[in-house]
Amino acid sequence: MTTRTSHTEKEIDAQTRTLRETLGRLSSTPWPAWVHDPDRTPVFVGCGTSHHLAQYGAAVTQALTHRPAVALTGSEAWLFIDDFLRAWKQPFLVALSRSGASTEVVRAAGEARRRGIPVLGITTTPGSELARLADTCFVLDHVQEQSVVMTQSFSNMLLALQWLGARIAQEQGDPAGASFLDRLPELAAAVAALHGRLAEEARRVVGEEGHDQYVFLGSGAFYGVAREGMLKMKEMTQLPADAYVTLEFRHGPKSIVNERTCVVLLSSRSTAPHDRDLAAEVAQLGGKAVVLAEEGTVAPAAGVDTLELPRGFPEFQYASLHTPFLQWLALWETLRLGRDPDRPRHLSHVVRLDRGE
């Protein structure tokens, strides 16, 4: 097992300090009027981890604002921009990229600008191509990562998307938006307070023997977070990992469950009774079932590990409490396998396409 403290571990841990500063920076960033124009449709765009952020951001914004929102990969928004954006009334892009240099996202932003479509960027890199292209950019440059995989940058950009959706709702006069915003500082504090416990629970789930394959399940806004759990595990460990909308797992994929399978289920108030039953079924099939749920929402079931999270946050905010557990889970499995989490196979810090592509 690797004994040095990796950049990845330090960066997972750093989110206990950076989330609060993210909220302060968002509050001081100039706010363009077109973002909260009810006739405009936000289109969230990203690649890899940033696409999972886009999926989450679209789901949260649509739920909070009661207006359409959509998530696209960077390549869809760039190569098929007329096909994918034509259906949406007066779209604007929310372009997500840690580096601000991912080719597909940068080119999508450029194509949007050429068509008169406004662009809101979210990045951790000042002076980047995305920061220069965007009409307005949330630059979270206090979040810096040396590791290849995105960890604290995901957590901070996730918080930025919660703030964005709630702020739009507030500007539309919805009191739920203001209430959601008011809870975000408390949420950041809760992440810091629970961080050590989440790390130890993840270490316990991995144990000494680990697992041969992982499955991550989530519904609604939590589906994007489940996909991020899957990607972190694949990137760092190279083990087989999958993600599904929770109840879709019953429609065929459950055939993969065996005694070396770990299924992690991100529960919500909307799905809690079904989550409990599915987790119990996984345990009956011989797999390891782990449920992350708000305290008191998922009844105990034989063979199911339930990690209870503090009560009372708005439902979508629980994504911020799920995320550190998923990151620690991937890190502990990586270290158990004796691999270097800072150097995942075949990957680089930024994905750039050749100029001619």
C-alpha positions as CSV (number, residue, x, y, z in Angstrom):
1,M,0.0,0.0,0.0
2,T,1.2,3.5,-0.8
3,T,2.3,5.2,2.4
4,R,3.0,8.8,1.4
5,T,0.1,11.3,1.5
6,S,-0.9,11.8,-2.1
7,H,-2.0,15.1,-3.7
8,T,-5.4,13.4,-4.2
9,E,-5.8,12.8,-0.5
10,K,-4.8,16.3,0.4
11,E,-7.2,17.7,-2.1
12,I,-10.2,15.6,-1.0
13,D,-9.4,16.9,2.5
14,A,-9.1,20.5,1.4
15,Q,-12.8,20.8,0.6
16,T,-13.4,21.2,4.3
17,R,-11.8,24.6,4.0
18,T,-12.6,25.7,0.4
19,L,-16.4,25.4,0.3
20,R,-17.0,28.4,2.6
21,E,-14.7,30.6,0.5
22,T,-16.6,29.5,-2.7
23,L,-19.8,30.9,-1.3
24,G,-18.2,34.2,-0.5
25,R,-16.7,34.5,-4.0
26,L,-20.0,33.6,-5.7
27,S,-21.8,36.4,-3.7
28,S,-19.3,39.0,-5.0
29,T,-19.4,38.0,-8.7
30,P,-21.3,40.3,-11.1
31,W,-24.7,38.8,-12.0
32,P,-25.9,39.2,-15.6
33,A,-29.6,39.9,-16.1
34,W,-30.0,37.3,-18.8
35,V,-29.3,34.4,-16.3
36,H,-32.6,34.9,-14.5
37,D,-34.6,35.9,-17.6
38,P,-37.5,33.4,-17.4
39,D,-37.7,33.2,-21.2
40,R,-34.2,31.8,-21.4
41,T,-33.2,28.2,-21.1
42,P,-29.9,27.2,-19.3
43,V,-27.9,24.6,-21.0
44,F,-25.2,23.0,-18.8
45,V,-22.1,21.8,-20.7
46,G,-19.1,19.8,-19.5
47,C,-16.8,16.8,-20.2
48,G,-16.1,13.9,-17.9
49,T,-16.5,14.9,-14.3
50,S,-17.7,18.3,-15.5
51,H,-20.5,16.6,-17.5
52,H,-21.7,15.0,-14.2
53,L,-21.7,18.5,-12.7
54,A,-23.8,19.6,-15.8
55,Q,-26.3,16.7,-15.2
56,Y,-26.6,17.7,-11.5
57,G,-26.9,21.4,-12.3
58,A,-29.6,21.0,-14.9
59,A,-31.7,18.8,-12.5
60,V,-31.3,21.2,-9.6
61,T,-32.0,24.3,-11.6
62,Q,-35.1,22.9,-13.2
63,A,-36.4,21.8,-9.9
64,L,-35.8,25.1,-8.1
65,T,-36.8,27.4,-10.9
66,H,-39.7,25.4,-12.5
67,R,-38.3,26.2,-16.0
68,P,-36.6,23.8,-18.5
69,A,-32.9,23.1,-18.1
70,V,-30.7,20.6,-20.0
71,A,-27.3,19.0,-19.7
72,L,-25.0,18.2,-22.7
73,T,-21.5,16.9,-23.1
74,G,-19.0,19.4,-24.5
75,S,-18.8,17.5,-27.8
76,E,-22.6,17.5,-28.2
77,A,-22.7,21.3,-27.6
78,W,-19.9,21.9,-30.0
79,L,-20.4,19.4,-32.9
80,F,-24.2,19.3,-32.8
81,I,-24.9,22.8,-31.4
82,D,-27.7,23.6,-34.0
83,D,-29.4,20.2,-33.5
84,F,-29.3,20.2,-29.7
85,L,-29.9,23.9,-29.0
86,R,-32.5,24.6,-31.6
87,A,-35.3,23.2,-29.5
88,W,-34.6,25.5,-26.6
89,K,-36.0,29.0,-26.4
90,Q,-33.3,31.6,-26.1
91,P,-30.7,29.3,-24.5
92,F,-27.6,30.4,-22.6
93,L,-24.6,28.1,-21.8
94,V,-23.3,27.2,-18.4
95,A,-19.9,26.0,-19.4
96,L,-18.0,23.9,-16.8
97,S,-14.3,23.1,-16.9
98,R,-11.7,22.9,-14.0
99,S,-8.9,23.9,-16.3
100,G,-11.0,26.2,-18.5
101,A,-9.1,24.5,-21.4
102,S,-11.0,21.4,-22.3
103,T,-11.2,21.5,-26.0
104,E,-14.9,20.5,-26.5
105,V,-16.1,22.9,-23.8
106,V,-14.0,25.8,-25.1
107,R,-15.2,25.2,-28.7
108,A,-18.8,24.9,-27.6
109,A,-18.5,28.3,-25.8
110,G,-16.9,29.8,-28.9
111,E,-19.7,28.4,-31.2
112,A,-22.3,29.7,-28.8
113,R,-20.8,33.2,-28.8
114,R,-20.7,33.3,-32.6
115,R,-24.5,32.6,-32.5
116,G,-25.2,35.3,-30.0
117,I,-25.8,32.8,-27.2
118,P,-24.6,34.1,-23.8
119,V,-22.1,32.0,-21.9
120,L,-21.6,31.7,-18.1
121,G,-18.4,29.9,-17.3
122,I,-17.5,28.1,-14.1
123,T,-13.8,27.2,-13.7
124,T,-10.9,27.1,-11.2
125,T,-8.4,28.6,-13.6
126,P,-8.1,32.4,-14.0
127,G,-7.0,33.7,-17.4
128,S,-8.1,30.4,-19.1
129,E,-9.6,30.2,-22.5
130,L,-13.1,29.6,-21.0
131,A,-12.7,32.6,-18.6
132,R,-11.8,34.8,-21.6
133,L,-14.6,33.6,-23.8
134,A,-17.4,33.7,-21.2
135,D,-19.6,36.7,-20.9
136,T,-19.5,36.1,-17.1
137,C,-17.3,33.6,-15.3
138,F,-17.3,32.2,-11.8
139,V,-13.5,31.8,-11.2
140,L,-12.9,29.6,-8.1
141,D,-9.1,30.0,-8.2
142,H,-8.7,29.3,-4.5
143,V,-9.4,25.6,-5.5
144,Q,-6.2,24.3,-6.9
145,E,-5.4,20.6,-7.8
146,Q,-2.2,18.9,-8.8
147,S,-3.9,15.5,-9.1
148,V,-5.3,14.4,-12.4
149,V,-8.7,13.4,-11.0
150,M,-11.1,16.1,-9.9
151,T,-12.1,15.9,-6.2
152,Q,-12.4,19.2,-4.3
153,S,-12.9,21.0,-7.6
154,F,-16.0,18.8,-8.2
155,S,-17.3,19.6,-4.7
156,N,-16.8,23.3,-5.0
157,M,-18.3,23.5,-8.5
158,L,-21.2,21.4,-7.2
159,L,-21.8,24.0,-4.5
160,A,-21.6,26.8,-7.1
161,L,-24.4,25.0,-9.1
162,Q,-26.6,24.8,-6.0
163,W,-26.0,28.6,-5.5
164,L,-26.7,29.3,-9.2
165,G,-30.0,27.4,-9.3
166,A,-31.2,28.9,-6.0
167,R,-30.2,32.4,-7.0
168,I,-32.1,32.2,-10.2
169,A,-35.2,31.0,-8.2
170,Q,-34.7,33.9,-5.8
171,E,-34.5,36.4,-8.6
172,Q,-37.8,35.1,-9.9
173,G,-39.4,35.8,-6.6
174,D,-39.6,32.2,-5.3
175,P,-39.1,32.2,-1.5
176,A,-37.8,28.6,-1.8
177,G,-34.8,30.0,-3.6
178,A,-33.9,32.3,-0.8
179,S,-34.4,29.6,1.8
180,F,-32.1,27.2,-0.2
181,L,-29.4,29.9,-0.4
182,D,-29.7,30.6,3.4
183,R,-28.8,26.9,4.1
184,L,-25.7,26.8,2.0
185,P,-23.2,28.1,4.7
186,E,-24.6,25.5,7.1
187,L,-24.2,22.8,4.5
188,A,-20.5,23.8,4.0
189,A,-20.0,23.6,7.7
190,A,-21.7,20.2,7.8
191,V,-19.3,18.8,5.1
192,A,-16.4,19.9,7.2
193,A,-17.8,18.5,10.4
194,L,-18.7,15.1,8.9
195,H,-15.6,14.7,6.7
196,G,-13.6,12.5,9.1
197,R,-16.6,10.2,9.7
198,L,-17.2,9.9,5.9
199,A,-13.6,9.0,5.4
200,E,-13.6,6.3,8.0
201,E,-16.9,4.9,6.8
202,A,-15.5,4.6,3.3
203,R,-12.4,2.9,4.7
204,R,-14.6,0.4,6.5
205,V,-16.6,-0.4,3.4
206,V,-13.4,-1.1,1.4
207,G,-11.9,-3.1,4.3
208,E,-8.9,-5.3,3.9
209,E,-10.2,-7.3,0.9
210,G,-11.9,-4.6,-1.1
211,H,-14.3,-5.4,-3.9
212,D,-14.0,-6.5,-7.5
213,Q,-16.6,-4.3,-8.9
214,Y,-18.6,-1.2,-7.8
215,V,-22.1,0.0,-8.8
216,F,-23.4,3.5,-7.9
217,L,-27.1,4.3,-7.9
218,G,-28.9,7.6,-7.7
219,S,-32.1,9.2,-9.0
220,G,-33.0,12.7,-10.1
221,A,-30.2,15.1,-9.4
222,F,-28.3,12.4,-7.6
223,Y,-27.8,10.4,-10.8
224,G,-25.1,12.8,-11.9
225,V,-23.4,12.3,-8.5
226,A,-23.7,8.5,-8.8
227,R,-22.0,8.8,-12.2
228,E,-19.2,10.8,-10.6
229,G,-18.7,8.1,-8.0
230,M,-18.5,5.6,-10.8
231,L,-15.9,7.7,-12.7
232,K,-13.7,8.3,-9.6
233,M,-13.6,4.6,-9.0
234,K,-12.7,3.8,-12.6
235,E,-10.1,6.5,-12.9
236,M,-8.2,5.7,-9.7
237,T,-8.5,2.0,-9.5
238,Q,-9.2,0.8,-13.0
239,L,-11.8,-1.6,-11.5
240,P,-15.1,-2.3,-13.2
241,A,-17.6,0.3,-12.1
242,D,-21.1,1.3,-13.3
243,A,-23.8,3.9,-12.5
244,Y,-27.6,3.7,-13.0
245,V,-30.7,5.5,-12.1
246,T,-31.6,3.6,-9.0
247,L,-34.6,1.5,-10.0
248,E,-33.2,0.9,-13.4
249,F,-30.7,-1.5,-11.7
250,R,-33.5,-4.0,-11.4
251,H,-34.1,-4.0,-15.1
252,G,-31.2,-6.3,-16.1
253,P,-28.0,-4.9,-14.5
254,K,-28.6,-6.6,-11.1
255,S,-27.5,-9.8,-12.9
256,I,-23.9,-8.7,-12.3
257,V,-24.2,-8.9,-8.5
258,N,-22.1,-11.4,-6.7
259,E,-20.3,-11.7,-3.4
260,R,-17.5,-9.4,-4.7
261,T,-19.9,-6.5,-5.8
262,C,-20.3,-3.3,-3.8
263,V,-23.5,-1.3,-4.6
264,V,-23.6,2.2,-3.2
265,L,-27.1,3.8,-3.3
266,L,-27.6,7.6,-2.9
267,S,-31.0,7.8,-1.3
268,S,-33.5,10.7,-1.5
269,R,-36.7,11.4,0.4
270,S,-38.6,10.8,-2.9
271,T,-37.2,7.3,-3.3
272,A,-36.4,6.1,0.2
273,P,-38.9,3.2,0.5
274,H,-37.8,1.8,-2.8
275,D,-34.1,2.4,-2.0
276,R,-34.4,0.3,1.2
277,D,-36.0,-2.6,-0.7
278,L,-33.4,-2.6,-3.5
279,A,-30.5,-2.5,-1.1
280,A,-32.0,-5.4,0.8
281,E,-32.3,-7.3,-2.5
282,V,-28.7,-6.7,-3.3
283,A,-27.7,-8.1,0.1
284,Q,-29.9,-11.1,-0.5
285,L,-28.0,-11.7,-3.8
286,G,-24.8,-11.8,-1.9
287,G,-23.5,-8.3,-2.7
288,K,-22.4,-5.5,-0.3
289,A,-25.1,-2.9,-0.1
290,V,-24.3,0.6,1.2
291,V,-27.0,3.3,1.5
292,L,-26.3,7.0,2.1
293,A,-29.5,8.6,3.4
294,E,-30.9,11.4,5.5
295,E,-31.3,10.3,9.1
296,G,-34.6,8.4,9.7
297,T,-35.7,8.1,6.0
298,V,-34.5,4.6,5.2
299,A,-35.6,1.8,7.5
300,P,-32.9,-0.8,8.5
301,A,-32.6,-3.9,6.5
302,A,-30.7,-7.1,7.1
303,G,-27.2,-7.1,5.5
304,V,-27.5,-3.4,4.5
305,D,-25.0,-0.8,5.7
306,T,-26.9,2.5,6.1
307,L,-24.8,5.7,6.6
308,E,-27.2,8.3,8.0
309,L,-26.6,12.0,7.3
310,P,-27.9,15.0,9.3
311,R,-31.6,15.7,9.0
312,G,-33.3,18.8,7.6
313,F,-31.3,20.0,4.6
314,P,-33.1,20.7,1.3
315,E,-33.1,17.4,-0.6
316,F,-30.7,18.4,-3.4
317,Q,-28.1,19.7,-0.9
318,Y,-27.4,16.1,0.2
319,A,-25.2,15.7,-2.9
320,S,-22.5,17.7,-1.1
321,L,-22.6,15.2,1.7
322,H,-22.5,12.2,-0.6
323,T,-19.5,13.5,-2.6
324,P,-16.7,13.1,0.0
325,F,-17.7,9.6,0.8
326,L,-17.5,8.6,-2.9
327,Q,-14.1,10.2,-3.2
328,W,-12.7,8.6,-0.1
329,L,-14.1,5.2,-1.2
330,A,-12.2,5.4,-4.5
331,L,-9.0,6.6,-2.7
332,W,-9.0,3.8,-0.1
333,E,-9.6,1.1,-2.8
334,T,-6.8,2.6,-4.9
335,L,-4.4,2.5,-1.9
336,R,-5.5,-1.0,-1.0
337,L,-4.5,-2.1,-4.6
338,G,-1.1,-0.4,-4.2
339,R,-1.7,2.1,-7.0
340,D,-0.8,5.7,-7.1
341,P,-4.0,7.9,-7.1
342,D,-2.0,10.8,-8.4
343,R,-1.1,8.9,-11.6
344,P,-4.1,7.1,-13.0
345,R,-3.4,5.0,-16.1
346,H,-3.7,6.7,-19.5
347,L,-5.1,10.0,-18.1
348,S,-3.9,13.6,-18.0
349,H,-4.8,16.8,-16.1
350,V,-6.4,18.4,-19.2
351,V,-7.9,16.8,-22.3
352,R,-7.1,18.7,-25.4
353,L,-7.9,17.6,-29.0
354,D,-5.3,18.0,-31.7
355,R,-5.8,21.3,-33.5
356,G,-6.9,19.6,-36.7
357,E,-9.6,17.5,-35.1
